[in-house]
């Protein structure tokens, strides 16, 4: 990245989609609040309520795609990803999805 900092903008080469999504939501929130003459915190507060659902669905997509697998482990809930891993791995994205989903459930 230090040699070619413009590579960050090449989204068609993949990587950091969640960061782009967050930037898009912030830009949308600012445009929406200006257009409707609202303080930007009003739609921002509403987005914070539903953001964990989006994060949960993103982790589920990571799991389905076999991305972001964790370290090799011996715990009982480990998963074996076909072809990508030869050793059982801790399913980090499944744990993150469950943790994120549990945050979004009201007490």
GROMACS elastic network, one bead per residue, 0.5 to 0.9 nm:
[ bonds ]
;  ai    aj funct       b0    kb
    1     4     6  0.51367   500
    1     5     6  0.50439   500
    1     6     6  0.80522   500
    1     7     6  0.69329   500
    1     8     6  0.75796   500
    2     5     6  0.56347   500
    4     7     6  0.57324   500
    4     8     6  0.83193   500
    5     8     6  0.60973   500
    5     9     6  0.83483   500
    6     9     6  0.56827   500
    6    10     6  0.73401   500
    7    10     6  0.52408   500
    7    11     6  0.83194   500
    7    13     6  0.85810   500
    8    11     6  0.72512   500
    8    15     6  0.86732   500
    8    16     6  0.88606   500
    9    12     6  0.87595   500
   10    13     6  0.57906   500
   10    14     6  0.75895   500
   11    14     6  0.53525   500
   11    15     6  0.69863   500
   11    16     6  0.82905   500
   11    17     6  0.79085   500
   11    20     6  0.86801   500
   12    15     6  0.86313   500
   14    17     6  0.74136   500
   15    18     6  0.86127   500
   16    19     6  0.54224   500
   16    20     6  0.66573   500
   16    21     6  0.88561   500
   17    20     6  0.51123   500
   17    21     6  0.61537   500
   17    22     6  0.86755   500
   18    22     6  0.61793   500
   18    23     6  0.86329   500
   18    55     6  0.87672   500
   18    58     6  0.83020   500
   19    22     6  0.51117   500
   19    23     6  0.62673   500
   19    24     6  0.85862   500
   20    23     6  0.50753   500
   20    24     6  0.60898   500
   20    25     6  0.86318   500
   21    25     6  0.61847   500
   21    26     6  0.86461   500
   22    25     6  0.51138   500
   22    26     6  0.62210   500
   22    27     6  0.86376   500
   23    26     6  0.51444   500
   23    27     6  0.61799   500
   23    28     6  0.85399   500
   24    27     6  0.51637   500
   24    28     6  0.60396   500
   24    29     6  0.84964   500
   25    28     6  0.50120   500
   25    29     6  0.59957   500
   25    30     6  0.85981   500
   25    47     6  0.86496   500
   26    29     6  0.50555   500
   26    30     6  0.62498   500
   26    31     6  0.86918   500
   26    44     6  0.81123   500
   27    30     6  0.51861   500
   27    31     6  0.62226   500
   27    32     6  0.85204   500
   28    31     6  0.51526   500
   28    32     6  0.59105   500
   28    33     6  0.84165   500
   29    32     6  0.51305   500
   29    33     6  0.59847   500
   29    34     6  0.85226   500
   29    40     6  0.65801   500
   29    41     6  0.87044   500
   29    43     6  0.63630   500
   29    44     6  0.65740   500
   29    47     6  0.87784   500
   30    33     6  0.52715   500
   30    34     6  0.62097   500
   30    35     6  0.86001   500
   30    39     6  0.88371   500
   30    40     6  0.59269   500
   30    43     6  0.88057   500
   30    44     6  0.88361   500
   31    34     6  0.52542   500
   31    35     6  0.60812   500
   31    36     6  0.86258   500
   31    40     6  0.88193   500
   32    35     6  0.51559   500
   32    36     6  0.61562   500
   32    37     6  0.82591   500
   32    38     6  0.81499   500
   32    40     6  0.81827   500
   32    43     6  0.81213   500
   33    36     6  0.52891   500
   33    37     6  0.56368   500
   33    39     6  0.60668   500
   33    40     6  0.52113   500
   33    41     6  0.84305   500
   33    42     6  0.79543   500
   33    43     6  0.70755   500
   34    38     6  0.63067   500
   34    39     6  0.77377   500
   34    40     6  0.76352   500
   35    38     6  0.78943   500
   37    40     6  0.88491   500
   38    41     6  0.81046   500
   38    42     6  0.68838   500
   38    43     6  0.81887   500
   39    42     6  0.58621   500
   39    43     6  0.80116   500
   40    43     6  0.61287   500
   40    44     6  0.61627   500
   40    45     6  0.87180   500
   41    45     6  0.57777   500
   41    46     6  0.85132   500
   42    45     6  0.53510   500
   42    46     6  0.66166   500
   42    47     6  0.88619   500
   43    46     6  0.50411   500
   43    47     6  0.61690   500
   43    48     6  0.86997   500
   44    47     6  0.50772   500
   44    48     6  0.63107   500
   44    49     6  0.89542   500
   45    48     6  0.51683   500
   45    49     6  0.67602   500
   46    49     6  0.53929   500
   46    50     6  0.70192   500
   46    51     6  0.88424   500
   47    50     6  0.53765   500
   47    51     6  0.58456   500
   48    51     6  0.51044   500
   48    52     6  0.76158   500
   49    52     6  0.71540   500
   49    53     6  0.84883   500
   49   104     6  0.76070   500
   50    53     6  0.54947   500
   50    54     6  0.69013   500
   50   104     6  0.77730   500
   51    54     6  0.51922   500
   51    55     6  0.63095   500
   51    56     6  0.86446   500
   51   104     6  0.84785   500
   52    56     6  0.59864   500
   52    57     6  0.85615   500
   52   100     6  0.58532   500
   52   101     6  0.65145   500
   52   102     6  0.89733   500
   52   103     6  0.71723   500
   52   104     6  0.56795   500
   53    56     6  0.50332   500
   53    57     6  0.62462   500
   53    58     6  0.85756   500
   53   100     6  0.77084   500
   53   101     6  0.66774   500
   53   104     6  0.68750   500
   54    57     6  0.51478   500
   54    58     6  0.61253   500
   54    59     6  0.87031   500
   55    59     6  0.62589   500
   55    60     6  0.86372   500
   55    97     6  0.73316   500
   55   100     6  0.68418   500
   55   101     6  0.82425   500
   56    59     6  0.52095   500
   56    60     6  0.62862   500
   56    61     6  0.87196   500
   56    96     6  0.78154   500
   56    98     6  0.73394   500
   56    99     6  0.84612   500
   56   100     6  0.57563   500
   56   101     6  0.57584   500
   57    61     6  0.62342   500
   57    62     6  0.86553   500
   57    97     6  0.75262   500
   58    61     6  0.50442   500
   58    62     6  0.62668   500
   58    63     6  0.87010   500
   58    97     6  0.80018   500
   59    63     6  0.62141   500
   59    64     6  0.86600   500
   59    93     6  0.54718   500
   59    94     6  0.67335   500
   59    95     6  0.88757   500
   59    96     6  0.68420   500
   59    97     6  0.51457   500
   59    98     6  0.88584   500
   59   100     6  0.88851   500
   60    63     6  0.50238   500
   60    64     6  0.62451   500
   60    65     6  0.86340   500
   60    93     6  0.73252   500
   60    94     6  0.69110   500
   60    97     6  0.64744   500
   61    64     6  0.50386   500
   61    65     6  0.60969   500
   61    66     6  0.84513   500
   61    67     6  0.84876   500
   62    65     6  0.51946   500
   62    66     6  0.60252   500
   62    67     6  0.50102   500
   62    68     6  0.66164   500
   62    69     6  0.86747   500
   62    93     6  0.65256   500
   62    94     6  0.84669   500
   63    66     6  0.50710   500
   63    67     6  0.61866   500
   63    68     6  0.77086   500
   63    69     6  0.80263   500
   63    91     6  0.79767   500
   63    92     6  0.87789   500
   63    93     6  0.60035   500
   63    94     6  0.64098   500
   64    67     6  0.77970   500
   66    69     6  0.67594   500
   66    81     6  0.68562   500
   66    82     6  0.88039   500
   66    84     6  0.81171   500
   67    93     6  0.80169   500
   68    91     6  0.82359   500
   68    92     6  0.69565   500
   68    93     6  0.63517   500
   69    81     6  0.85278   500
   69    89     6  0.68293   500
   69    90     6  0.69088   500
   69    91     6  0.56354   500
   69    92     6  0.57622   500
   69    93     6  0.67255   500
   70    73     6  0.84489   500
   70    89     6  0.58163   500
   70    91     6  0.56399   500
   70    93     6  0.78315   500
   71    88     6  0.85701   500
   71    89     6  0.55015   500
   71    90     6  0.57888   500
   71    91     6  0.82852   500
   71    92     6  0.82395   500
   72    78     6  0.85796   500
   72    85     6  0.89076   500
   72    87     6  0.62219   500
   72    88     6  0.57335   500
   72    90     6  0.61621   500
   73    76     6  0.88859   500
   73    78     6  0.68476   500
   73    87     6  0.80887   500
   73    88     6  0.62231   500
   73    89     6  0.52708   500
   73    90     6  0.56420   500
   74    77     6  0.85070   500
   74    78     6  0.69596   500
   74    88     6  0.72676   500
   74    89     6  0.78526   500
   74    90     6  0.81098   500
   75    78     6  0.57682   500
   75    89     6  0.87721   500
   75    90     6  0.74967   500
   76    79     6  0.88767   500
   77    90     6  0.74184   500
   77    91     6  0.80664   500
   78    88     6  0.59399   500
   78    89     6  0.54607   500
   78    91     6  0.62409   500
   79    88     6  0.55766   500
   79    89     6  0.55895   500
   79    90     6  0.64387   500
   79    91     6  0.61954   500
   80    83     6  0.89899   500
   80    84     6  0.88458   500
   80    85     6  0.69159   500
   80    86     6  0.75917   500
   80    87     6  0.69370   500
   80    89     6  0.63291   500
   80    90     6  0.88352   500
   80    91     6  0.88861   500
   81    84     6  0.59574   500
   81    85     6  0.56821   500
   81    86     6  0.78665   500
   81    87     6  0.85802   500
   81    88     6  0.75622   500
   81    89     6  0.78490   500
   82    85     6  0.64252   500
   82    86     6  0.78027   500
   83    86     6  0.68763   500
   85    88     6  0.71416   500
   85    89     6  0.76913   500
   86    89     6  0.89167   500
   89    92     6  0.84595   500
   90    93     6  0.88462   500
   90    94     6  0.89294   500
   90    95     6  0.87830   500
   91    94     6  0.54711   500
   91    95     6  0.65306   500
   91    96     6  0.87994   500
   92    95     6  0.52441   500
   92    96     6  0.61676   500
   92    97     6  0.86060   500
   93    97     6  0.59779   500
   93    98     6  0.85699   500
   94    97     6  0.50433   500
   94    98     6  0.62601   500
   94    99     6  0.86054   500
   95    98     6  0.51844   500
   95    99     6  0.61262   500
   95   100     6  0.85449   500
   96    99     6  0.50493   500
   96   100     6  0.60155   500
   96   101     6  0.84292   500
   97   100     6  0.51497   500
   97   101     6  0.60108   500
   97   102     6  0.85191   500
   98   101     6  0.50377   500
   98   102     6  0.60584   500
   98   103     6  0.86796   500
   99   102     6  0.51525   500
   99   103     6  0.64345   500
   99   104     6  0.89913   500
  100   103     6  0.52013   500
  100   104     6  0.66359   500
  101   104     6  0.52493   500
  101   105     6  0.67157   500
  102   105     6  0.54352   500
  102   106     6  0.85975   500
  103   106     6  0.77094   500
